[in-house]
Amino acid sequence: MNGLLDFLKGLGPARLAAMGAMAVMLIGLFAFIIVRATAPQMVPLFTDLTLEDAAAIVSQVETQGVSYELGVNGRSILVPEENVHRLRMSLAETGLPSGGGVGYEIFDKTDTLGATSFVQNLNRLRALEGELSRTIRSIGRISSARVHLVIPEKQLFQRDREPPTASIAIKVQGSLTNGQIRAIQHLVATAVEGLEPSYVSIVDERGALLASGTGDKEGLAGGGSLDERRLTLESRLRQQVEEILNNVVGTGRARVRVAAEINYNRKTETQELYDPAGQVLRSSQSKEENASATNGEETVSVGNQLPSTEEVSGTTGTKENSNVSEEILNYEISKSTVTEIYEAGGLERLSVAVLVDGTYTVSADGTHTYQARTEGELEQIATLVRTAVGFSQRRGDTVEVVNMRFVEAPLQDFGDNEGGLFDFTRADIMKLAELGVLFVITVLLLIFAVMPLMKRILASEEEKGALTEGVVPMLSDGTVTAKETSQLESLLGEVETMHAEIPTAEWIEDAKNQAALHQSSIQQISEMIEETPSEAVNIVRGWLNEAA
């Protein structure tokens, strides 16, 4: 301990202060590195929150005693990774985040005892809009949604009623397909009484109209407008052909374009067909008549005129008899009525153009040599394309396959990158980058700050020990010997001589000022010797060596 204390005393207050500051700085740096390395990984709990939801979530997180950080503009909240799922479940139990709107829970928080019918209807409309917004946000690629409903009031003795309408503003990450847009329309229409999908308009965050909502029912049966159906059909056929060609000619070595002609006319045709062989007896009527008549001359007598007398034969002539039979039969003929409605959008004609690249051979020096495909290969490709698109010669479909060289050279296949040890997530990469920066800072601090300071301290102690041993011997009580005193006096003499040889400036006019300047220089040299005795000893040692 005495040796350690003597060592610390010998360093001096300036060196001790420098070493203390360096030690504190190093301790602080290593403490910061340890804290950052052992700190929990913060991951987003929720992002793109409204200010109301963010405030409510922060309050809930604080009550549970979990540390958190606020993201950009306070719209995202970060928590430790091990607490994410537990917090999400607990917040979902309380209905957070609500998305800036209210649902049917508005009736749980409001005293409905003194509420009027107007307030009740308004709250019901708000709740329905909020629930629809939450449901729409659950669809993929939709980050936020707002729903506005216009439901006309029911009135008595009203024959014509205005239909309900709805408008939806959504924020999309990417783009929505036509099927997803129609799904949103039908979702909202089935949730509101009397609302039809054609009266639901949809707008994205860029102001682009995704669904007009004008009530035009064109294409609802087939799903979308005619132009949308045509584009969807062309895109689907193109993808099918490219998918099958990529396995034949290689990925990216074929270009396919499909043009479909759609019938935009709507036709209704009604036919009545009668089947003569399908007769059925509906009713029958028979009639039969018998008649007799006598032709001749009759004699008039008293006996013939008396009613009670029998007829006396006095007639001469011929007697005639007639029979008439009549039958009426009513039959039903089978009849069928056929009504055919041809909706617009039927496929009239299909044209497919396929451009394929040739084959390439790689030589020994790595260059690619192009070779055109044969007619047999092109015919096989054309057969595959006809089968994939449903080719119909009756419609007049055409398929053209052309072989031409592409401008781009084929890309080298590096194989699939299999996942393994070096698959890092974005969070892992950021963590490694942070640790790398801290490591570089530590190394630079050790090289440019700690090592020079330690070298200077150790070198000064070695020089001081060597000088005190060989040049300026010290007594046990720490006083300077007579030899050292004489050496210092000679040193001061030399300094005075050196200072006397320095030429004076012309502005020094009198000797008094020159003497004052001479005395001041001597005083400064004395102070320098007192502050840095080791440097003075080195000078003296150099003089002694020269004298020797």
C-alpha positions as CSV (number, residue, x, y, z in Angstrom):
1,M,0.0,0.0,0.0
2,N,2.9,2.4,0.8
3,G,4.4,1.7,-2.6
4,L,1.0,2.3,-4.3
5,L,0.6,5.5,-2.3
6,D,4.1,6.7,-3.2
7,F,3.3,5.9,-6.9
8,L,0.2,7.9,-6.8
9,K,1.9,10.8,-5.0
10,G,4.7,10.7,-7.6
11,L,2.2,11.1,-10.4
12,G,1.1,14.5,-9.4
13,P,-2.4,16.0,-9.2
14,A,-2.6,16.7,-13.0
15,R,-1.9,13.1,-14.0
16,L,-4.2,11.8,-11.3
17,A,-7.0,14.0,-12.5
18,A,-6.4,12.9,-16.1
19,M,-6.4,9.2,-15.1
20,G,-9.5,9.7,-13.0
21,A,-11.4,11.3,-15.9
22,M,-10.3,8.6,-18.2
23,A,-11.4,5.9,-15.8
24,V,-14.8,7.5,-15.3
25,M,-15.2,7.8,-19.1
26,L,-14.3,4.2,-19.7
27,I,-16.6,3.0,-16.9
28,G,-19.4,5.1,-18.3
29,L,-18.8,3.7,-21.8
30,F,-18.7,0.1,-20.7
31,A,-21.8,0.6,-18.6
32,F,-23.6,2.1,-21.6
33,I,-22.5,-0.9,-23.8
34,I,-23.6,-3.4,-21.1
35,V,-27.0,-1.6,-20.7
36,R,-27.6,-1.5,-24.4
37,A,-26.6,-5.1,-24.9
38,T,-28.8,-6.3,-22.1
39,A,-31.7,-4.0,-22.8
40,P,-35.0,-5.7,-23.9
41,Q,-35.7,-5.6,-27.6
42,M,-38.5,-3.1,-28.3
43,V,-41.0,-4.0,-31.0
44,P,-44.1,-2.2,-32.2
45,L,-47.3,-2.9,-30.2
46,F,-49.5,-0.9,-32.6
47,T,-48.7,1.5,-35.4
48,D,-50.6,4.2,-37.3
49,L,-52.8,4.9,-34.2
50,T,-55.0,7.9,-33.7
51,L,-54.1,10.2,-30.9
52,E,-57.1,9.1,-28.9
53,D,-56.2,5.4,-29.2
54,A,-52.5,6.1,-28.4
55,A,-53.5,8.0,-25.2
56,A,-55.8,5.2,-24.1
57,I,-53.3,2.5,-24.9
58,V,-50.5,4.3,-23.0
59,S,-52.7,4.6,-20.0
60,Q,-53.4,0.9,-20.0
61,V,-49.8,0.0,-20.5
62,E,-48.7,2.2,-17.6
63,T,-51.3,0.6,-15.3
64,Q,-49.7,-2.8,-16.0
65,G,-46.2,-1.5,-15.2
66,V,-44.7,-2.3,-18.6
67,S,-42.0,0.0,-20.1
68,Y,-42.8,1.6,-23.4
69,E,-41.5,4.0,-26.0
70,L,-43.5,6.3,-28.3
71,G,-42.7,6.3,-32.0
72,V,-42.9,9.0,-34.6
73,N,-45.5,11.7,-33.7
74,G,-46.8,9.5,-31.0
75,R,-48.7,7.3,-33.4
76,S,-46.8,4.1,-32.7
77,I,-46.1,2.4,-29.4
78,L,-43.1,0.1,-28.8
79,V,-42.9,-2.4,-25.9
80,P,-40.6,-5.2,-24.9
81,E,-40.9,-8.2,-27.2
82,E,-41.8,-10.6,-24.5
83,N,-44.9,-8.5,-23.5
84,V,-46.3,-7.9,-27.0
85,H,-48.9,-10.7,-27.2
86,R,-50.0,-10.4,-23.6
87,L,-50.6,-6.7,-24.0
88,R,-52.5,-7.1,-27.3
89,M,-54.8,-9.6,-25.7
90,S,-55.5,-7.4,-22.7
91,L,-56.1,-4.3,-24.8
92,A,-58.4,-6.3,-27.1
93,E,-60.5,-7.2,-24.1
94,T,-61.0,-3.5,-23.4
95,G,-61.8,-2.7,-27.1
96,L,-58.5,-1.0,-28.0
97,P,-57.5,0.2,-30.4
98,S,-60.9,1.4,-31.6
99,G,-59.6,3.1,-34.8
100,G,-60.8,6.5,-33.9
101,G,-64.5,5.4,-34.1
102,V,-67.1,3.9,-31.8
103,G,-69.1,0.8,-32.3
104,Y,-72.0,-0.7,-30.4
105,E,-70.2,0.0,-27.2
106,I,-71.7,3.5,-27.4
107,F,-74.9,2.1,-25.9
108,D,-72.9,0.7,-22.9
109,K,-71.4,4.0,-22.0
110,T,-74.5,6.2,-22.5
111,D,-77.5,6.7,-20.2
112,T,-80.4,6.0,-22.5
113,L,-83.1,6.7,-20.0
114,G,-83.7,10.3,-21.0
115,A,-82.4,10.0,-24.6
116,T,-84.7,11.1,-27.4
117,S,-85.5,9.0,-30.5
118,F,-83.3,11.4,-32.6
119,V,-80.3,10.7,-30.3
120,Q,-80.9,7.0,-30.3
121,N,-81.1,6.9,-34.1
122,L,-78.0,9.0,-34.4
123,N,-76.1,6.7,-32.0
124,R,-77.3,3.7,-33.9
125,L,-76.0,5.2,-37.1
126,R,-72.6,6.0,-35.5
127,A,-72.3,2.5,-34.1
128,L,-73.1,0.9,-37.4
129,E,-70.5,3.0,-39.2
130,G,-67.9,2.2,-36.6
131,E,-68.5,-1.5,-36.7
132,L,-68.3,-1.5,-40.5
133,S,-65.0,0.5,-40.4
134,R,-63.5,-2.1,-38.0
135,T,-64.7,-5.0,-40.2
136,I,-63.2,-3.4,-43.4
137,R,-59.9,-2.7,-41.6
138,S,-59.6,-6.5,-40.9
139,I,-59.2,-7.1,-44.7
140,G,-55.7,-7.4,-45.8
141,R,-53.9,-4.4,-47.3
142,I,-56.4,-2.0,-45.7
143,S,-54.8,0.0,-42.9
144,S,-57.7,2.4,-42.1
145,A,-61.3,3.0,-43.3
146,R,-64.1,5.4,-42.7
147,V,-67.7,4.7,-43.5
148,H,-70.5,7.2,-44.1
149,L,-74.1,5.9,-44.4
150,V,-77.1,7.8,-45.6
151,I,-80.3,6.1,-44.6
152,P,-83.5,8.0,-45.4
153,E,-86.2,8.1,-42.8
154,K,-89.3,6.0,-43.2
155,Q,-92.4,8.0,-43.7
156,L,-96.1,7.0,-43.7
157,F,-98.1,7.1,-46.9
158,Q,-94.9,7.2,-49.0
159,R,-94.9,5.3,-52.2
160,D,-91.5,6.1,-53.7
161,R,-88.6,5.9,-51.2
162,E,-85.1,7.0,-51.8
163,P,-82.6,4.0,-51.5
164,P,-79.9,4.1,-48.8
165,T,-76.4,4.9,-50.0
166,A,-72.9,4.5,-48.5
167,S,-69.5,6.0,-49.1
168,I,-66.2,4.5,-47.9
169,A,-62.8,6.1,-47.7
170,I,-59.9,3.6,-47.3
171,K,-56.2,3.8,-46.9
172,V,-54.6,0.9,-48.8
173,Q,-51.1,-0.6,-48.6
174,G,-50.6,-1.4,-52.2
175,S,-53.6,-1.9,-54.4
176,L,-56.9,-3.8,-54.2
177,T,-58.2,-6.3,-56.8
178,N,-61.6,-6.0,-58.4
179,G,-62.8,-8.9,-56.3
180,Q,-61.8,-7.3,-53.1
181,I,-63.6,-4.0,-54.1
182,R,-66.8,-5.9,-54.8
183,A,-66.4,-7.9,-51.6
184,I,-66.3,-4.6,-49.6
185,Q,-69.4,-3.4,-51.5
186,H,-71.4,-6.6,-50.8
187,L,-70.2,-6.6,-47.1
188,V,-71.6,-3.1,-46.5
189,A,-74.7,-3.7,-48.5
190,T,-75.7,-6.8,-46.6
191,A,-75.1,-5.1,-43.2
192,V,-77.5,-2.2,-44.0
193,E,-81.2,-2.8,-44.6
194,G,-82.3,-1.9,-48.1
195,L,-78.8,-1.0,-49.4
196,E,-77.7,-2.4,-52.7
197,P,-74.0,-3.0,-53.7
198,S,-74.4,-0.7,-56.6
199,Y,-75.0,2.3,-54.3
200,V,-71.7,1.9,-52.4
201,S,-68.9,4.2,-53.5
202,I,-65.3,3.5,-52.5
203,V,-62.4,6.0,-52.6
204,D,-58.8,5.4,-51.6
205,E,-56.4,7.8,-49.9
206,R,-55.1,9.2,-53.2
207,G,-58.6,10.3,-54.3
208,A,-58.9,7.5,-56.9
209,L,-62.4,6.2,-57.4
210,L,-62.6,2.5,-56.9
211,A,-66.4,2.1,-57.1
212,S,-68.7,4.8,-58.4
213,G,-71.8,3.9,-56.3
214,T,-74.2,5.5,-58.9
215,G,-76.6,2.6,-58.9
216,D,-75.5,1.2,-62.3
217,K,-76.2,-2.5,-62.1
218,E,-74.2,-3.3,-65.2
219,G,-72.0,-6.2,-64.6
220,L,-73.2,-7.0,-61.2
221,A,-74.3,-10.5,-62.2
222,G,-70.9,-11.1,-63.8
223,G,-68.9,-9.2,-61.3
224,G,-67.7,-5.7,-62.3
225,S,-68.1,-3.6,-65.4
226,L,-67.5,-4.9,-68.8
227,D,-64.1,-3.3,-69.2
228,E,-63.0,-4.7,-65.8
229,R,-64.2,-8.1,-66.9
230,R,-62.3,-7.9,-70.1
231,L,-59.1,-6.8,-68.3
232,T,-59.5,-9.5,-65.7
233,L,-60.0,-12.1,-68.4
234,E,-57.0,-11.0,-70.4
235,S,-54.8,-10.9,-67.3
236,R,-55.9,-14.3,-66.1
237,L,-55.2,-15.9,-69.5
238,R,-51.9,-14.1,-69.8
239,Q,-50.8,-15.4,-66.4
240,Q,-51.8,-19.0,-67.3
241,V,-49.9,-19.0,-70.6
242,E,-46.8,-17.4,-69.0
243,E,-46.8,-19.8,-66.1
244,I,-46.8,-22.8,-68.5
245,L,-44.2,-21.3,-70.8
246,N,-41.8,-20.4,-68.0
247,N,-41.4,-24.1,-67.4
248,V,-40.7,-24.7,-71.1
249,V,-38.5,-21.8,-72.3
250,G,-37.3,-20.5,-69.0
251,T,-38.3,-17.8,-66.6
252,G,-38.6,-14.4,-68.4
253,R,-37.9,-15.8,-71.8
254,A,-41.4,-15.5,-73.1
255,R,-43.8,-12.5,-73.6
256,V,-47.5,-13.1,-73.8
257,R,-50.3,-10.6,-74.8
258,V,-54.0,-11.5,-74.9
259,A,-56.7,-9.4,-76.6
260,A,-60.3,-10.4,-75.9
261,E,-63.3,-9.0,-77.9
262,I,-66.3,-8.6,-75.7
263,N,-69.9,-8.3,-76.8
264,Y,-71.4,-5.2,-75.3
265,N,-74.9,-5.8,-76.5
266,R,-77.7,-7.2,-74.2
267,K,-80.2,-9.4,-76.0
268,T,-83.6,-11.0,-74.9
269,E,-85.1,-13.7,-77.1
270,T,-88.5,-15.4,-76.5
271,Q,-89.7,-18.5,-78.4
272,E,-93.0,-20.4,-78.4
273,L,-92.7,-24.0,-79.5
274,Y,-95.6,-26.4,-80.4
275,D,-95.3,-30.1,-80.5
276,P,-97.8,-31.8,-82.9
277,A,-97.0,-35.2,-81.6
278,G,-97.9,-34.2,-78.1
279,Q,-101.8,-34.1,-78.5
280,V,-104.0,-34.5,-75.5
281,L,-107.9,-35.0,-75.7
282,R,-109.4,-32.2,-73.6
283,S,-113.2,-32.7,-74.4
284,S,-115.6,-34.6,-76.7
285,Q,-119.2,-34.1,-77.8
286,S,-121.5,-36.6,-79.7
287,K,-124.9,-35.8,-81.3
288,E,-127.3,-38.3,-83.1
289,E,-130.7,-37.5,-84.9
290,N,-133.4,-39.9,-86.3
291,A,-136.2,-38.6,-88.5
292,S,-139.0,-40.3,-90.7
293,A,-141.3,-38.8,-93.3
294,T,-144.2,-40.1,-95.6
295,N,-144.9,-38.6,-99.1
296,G,-148.3,-39.2,-100.8
297,E,-152.0,-38.1,-101.2
298,E,-154.6,-38.2,-98.5
299,T,-158.5,-38.5,-98.9
300,V,-160.8,-36.2,-96.8
301,S,-163.6,-37.9,-94.9
302,V,-165.7,-37.5,-91.8
303,G,-163.8,-40.4,-90.2
304,N,-160.4,-38.7,-90.8
305,Q,-161.5,-35.5,-89.1
306,L,-162.8,-37.0,-85.9
307,P,-160.2,-37.1,-83.1
308,S,-161.5,-40.1,-81.4
309,T,-161.7,-42.2,-84.3
310,E,-158.9,-44.4,-85.4
311,E,-156.9,-43.5,-88.5
312,V,-158.5,-44.9,-91.4
313,S,-156.3,-46.0,-94.1
314,G,-157.0,-43.7,-96.8
315,T,-153.5,-42.6,-97.7
316,T,-151.5,-43.5,-100.7
317,G,-147.7,-42.7,-101.2
318,T,-144.0,-43.5,-99.9
319,K,-142.5,-43.3,-96.3
320,E,-138.9,-42.0,-95.7
321,N,-136.6,-42.5,-92.6
322,S,-133.3,-40.4,-91.8
323,N,-130.5,-40.9,-89.2
324,V,-127.9,-38.1,-88.4
325,S,-124.9,-38.5,-86.0
326,E,-122.3,-35.8,-85.1
327,E,-119.2,-35.9,-82.8
328,I,-116.9,-33.0,-81.8
329,L,-113.4,-33.7,-80.3
330,N,-111.2,-30.9,-78.7
331,Y,-107.5,-31.6,-78.4
332,E,-104.7,-29.7,-76.5
333,I,-101.4,-29.2,-78.3
334,S,-98.3,-29.1,-76.0
335,K,-96.6,-25.7,-76.1
336,S,-93.3,-24.5,-74.5
337,T,-92.3,-20.9,-74.1
338,V,-88.5,-20.2,-73.9
339,T,-87.1,-16.8,-72.9
340,E,-83.4,-16.4,-73.3
341,I,-81.5,-13.3,-72.0
342,Y,-78.0,-12.8,-73.4
343,E,-76.2,-10.5,-71.0
344,A,-73.5,-8.2,-72.3
345,G,-69.9,-9.4,-71.8
346,G,-69.9,-12.5,-73.8
347,L,-66.6,-13.5,-75.4
348,E,-66.7,-13.0,-79.1
349,R,-63.1,-13.5,-80.2
350,L,-59.8,-14.2,-78.6
351,S,-56.3,-13.3,-80.0
352,V,-53.1,-14.4,-78.4
353,A,-49.6,-13.3,-79.3
354,V,-46.6,-15.1,-77.9
355,L,-43.0,-14.0,-78.3
356,V,-40.4,-16.6,-77.2
357,D,-36.6,-16.3,-77.1
358,G,-34.3,-18.9,-78.6
359,T,-31.8,-21.1,-76.9
360,Y,-28.3,-20.2,-75.7
361,T,-25.2,-22.4,-75.5
362,V,-22.4,-21.4,-73.2
363,S,-18.9,-21.8,-74.7
364,A,-15.7,-22.5,-72.8
365,D,-14.9,-18.8,-72.4
366,G,-18.3,-18.0,-71.0
367,T,-19.9,-16.4,-74.0
368,H,-23.5,-17.1,-74.9
369,T,-24.3,-18.3,-78.5
370,Y,-27.9,-17.8,-79.7
371,Q,-29.8,-20.5,-81.5
372,A,-33.2,-20.1,-83.0
373,R,-36.0,-22.6,-82.2
374,T,-37.2,-25.1,-84.7
375,E,-40.6,-25.2,-86.3
376,G,-41.5,-28.3,-84.4
377,E,-40.8,-26.5,-81.0
378,L,-42.9,-23.5,-82.0
379,E,-45.8,-25.8,-83.1
380,Q,-45.7,-27.5,-79.7
381,I,-45.7,-24.2,-77.9
382,A,-48.7,-23.1,-80.0
383,T,-50.5,-26.3,-79.1
384,L,-49.9,-25.6,-75.4
385,V,-51.1,-22.0,-75.7
386,R,-54.3,-23.1,-77.6
387,T,-55.1,-25.6,-74.9
388,A,-54.4,-23.1,-72.0
389,V,-56.7,-20.4,-73.4
390,G,-59.5,-22.6,-74.6
391,F,-59.0,-22.0,-78.3
392,S,-62.2,-22.2,-80.4
393,Q,-62.0,-22.2,-84.2
394,R,-65.8,-21.5,-84.4
395,R,-65.2,-18.1,-82.7
396,G,-62.4,-17.3,-85.0
397,D,-59.7,-17.3,-82.3
398,T,-56.1,-16.8,-83.4
399,V,-52.8,-17.8,-81.7
400,E,-49.5,-16.6,-83.1
401,V,-46.1,-17.8,-81.8
402,V,-43.0,-16.0,-83.0
403,N,-39.4,-16.7,-82.2
404,M,-37.1,-13.7,-81.9
405,R,-34.0,-12.9,-80.0
406,F,-34.4,-10.9,-76.9
407,V,-32.2,-7.9,-76.1
408,E,-31.4,-9.1,-72.6
409,A,-29.0,-12.0,-72.1
410,P,-30.3,-14.9,-70.0
411,L,-29.6,-14.4,-66.3
412,Q,-27.3,-16.9,-64.6
413,D,-29.2,-19.2,-62.2
414,F,-27.5,-19.1,-58.8
415,G,-29.9,-21.6,-57.3
416,D,-32.3,-21.1,-54.5
417,N,-31.0,-19.4,-51.4
418,E,-31.7,-21.8,-48.7
419,G,-32.5,-20.4,-45.3
420,G,-30.1,-21.3,-42.5
421,L,-27.8,-19.9,-39.9
422,F,-27.3,-16.5,-41.6
423,D,-31.0,-15.6,-42.1
424,F,-31.5,-12.5,-40.0
425,T,-34.6,-10.4,-39.4
426,R,-34.6,-6.6,-39.6
427,A,-34.5,-6.4,-35.8
428,D,-31.5,-8.7,-35.7
429,I,-29.6,-6.6,-38.3
430,M,-30.3,-3.4,-36.4
431,K,-29.1,-5.0,-33.1
432,L,-25.9,-6.2,-34.7
433,A,-25.3,-2.8,-36.3
434,E,-25.7,-1.1,-32.9
435,L,-23.3,-3.4,-31.2
436,G,-20.8,-3.0,-34.1
437,V,-20.8,0.8,-33.7
438,L,-20.3,0.5,-30.0
439,F,-17.4,-1.9,-30.5
440,V,-15.7,0.5,-33.0
441,I,-16.1,3.4,-30.6
442,T,-14.6,1.4,-27.8
443,V,-11.6,0.3,-29.9
444,L,-10.9,3.9,-31.1
445,L,-11.1,5.2,-27.6
446,L,-8.6,2.7,-26.3
447,I,-6.2,3.3,-29.2
448,F,-6.3,7.1,-29.3
449,A,-7.0,8.0,-25.7
450,V,-6.1,5.4,-23.2
451,M,-2.9,4.0,-24.7
452,P,-1.2,7.5,-25.3
453,L,-2.1,8.5,-21.7
454,M,-0.7,5.3,-20.2
455,K,2.5,5.6,-22.3
456,R,3.0,9.1,-21.2
457,I,2.5,8.3,-17.6
458,L,4.8,5.3,-17.6
459,A,7.5,7.1,-19.7
460,S,7.5,10.1,-17.3
461,E,8.0,7.9,-14.3
462,E,10.8,5.9,-15.9
463,E,12.6,9.2,-17.0
464,K,12.1,10.7,-13.5
465,G,13.6,7.6,-11.9
466,A,16.5,7.5,-14.2
467,L,17.3,11.2,-13.7
468,T,17.0,11.1,-10.0
469,E,19.3,8.1,-9.8
470,G,22.0,9.3,-12.2
471,V,21.9,13.1,-12.2
472,V,20.1,14.8,-9.3
473,P,20.4,12.7,-6.2
474,M,17.8,13.4,-3.5
475,L,18.2,13.1,0.2
476,S,16.0,10.9,2.4
477,D,14.0,13.9,3.6
478,G,13.3,15.0,0.0
479,T,15.7,18.0,0.0
480,V,18.0,18.8,-2.9
481,T,21.8,18.2,-2.5
482,A,24.5,20.9,-2.9
483,K,25.5,19.4,-6.2
484,E,22.0,19.8,-7.5
485,T,21.9,23.4,-6.3
486,S,25.1,24.2,-8.2
487,Q,23.7,22.5,-11.3
488,L,20.6,24.6,-11.1
489,E,22.6,27.8,-10.6
490,S,24.7,26.9,-13.7
491,L,21.5,26.2,-15.6
492,L,20.1,29.6,-14.7
493,G,23.4,31.2,-15.8
494,E,23.2,29.5,-19.1
495,V,19.7,30.6,-19.5
496,E,20.7,34.2,-18.6
497,T,23.5,34.0,-21.2
498,M,21.1,32.6,-23.8
499,H,18.7,35.4,-23.0
500,A,21.4,38.0,-23.2
501,E,22.4,36.8,-26.7
502,I,18.8,37.3,-27.9
503,P,18.7,40.6,-29.9
504,T,16.5,43.3,-28.5
505,A,13.8,45.0,-30.4
506,E,14.3,48.5,-31.7
507,W,11.3,49.9,-29.7
508,I,13.2,49.2,-26.4
509,E,14.8,52.6,-25.8
510,D,16.2,52.6,-22.3
511,A,18.1,50.2,-20.2
512,K,15.4,50.1,-17.5
513,N,12.9,48.5,-19.7
514,Q,15.6,46.1,-20.9
515,A,16.5,45.1,-17.3
516,A,12.8,44.6,-16.5
517,L,12.4,42.4,-19.5
518,H,15.5,40.5,-18.6
519,Q,14.3,39.9,-15.0
520,S,10.8,38.8,-16.3
521,S,12.4,36.2,-18.6
522,I,14.5,34.8,-15.8
523,Q,11.3,34.6,-13.6
524,Q,9.5,32.7,-16.4
525,I,12.3,30.2,-16.8
526,S,12.3,29.6,-13.1
527,E,8.6,28.9,-13.1
528,M,9.0,26.5,-16.0
529,I,11.7,24.6,-14.1
530,E,9.4,24.4,-11.1
531,E,6.5,23.2,-13.1
532,T,8.4,20.7,-15.3
533,P,11.5,19.6,-13.3
534,S,12.0,16.5,-15.5
535,E,12.5,18.6,-18.7
536,A,15.0,20.8,-16.8
537,V,16.8,17.7,-15.6
538,N,17.0,16.4,-19.1
539,I,18.6,19.6,-20.3
540,V,21.2,19.5,-17.5
541,R,21.9,15.9,-18.3
542,G,22.5,16.7,-21.9
543,W,25.0,19.4,-20.9
544,L,26.8,16.9,-18.6
545,N,27.0,14.4,-21.4
546,E,28.4,17.0,-23.7
547,A,31.0,18.0,-21.2
548,A,32.0,14.4,-20.6
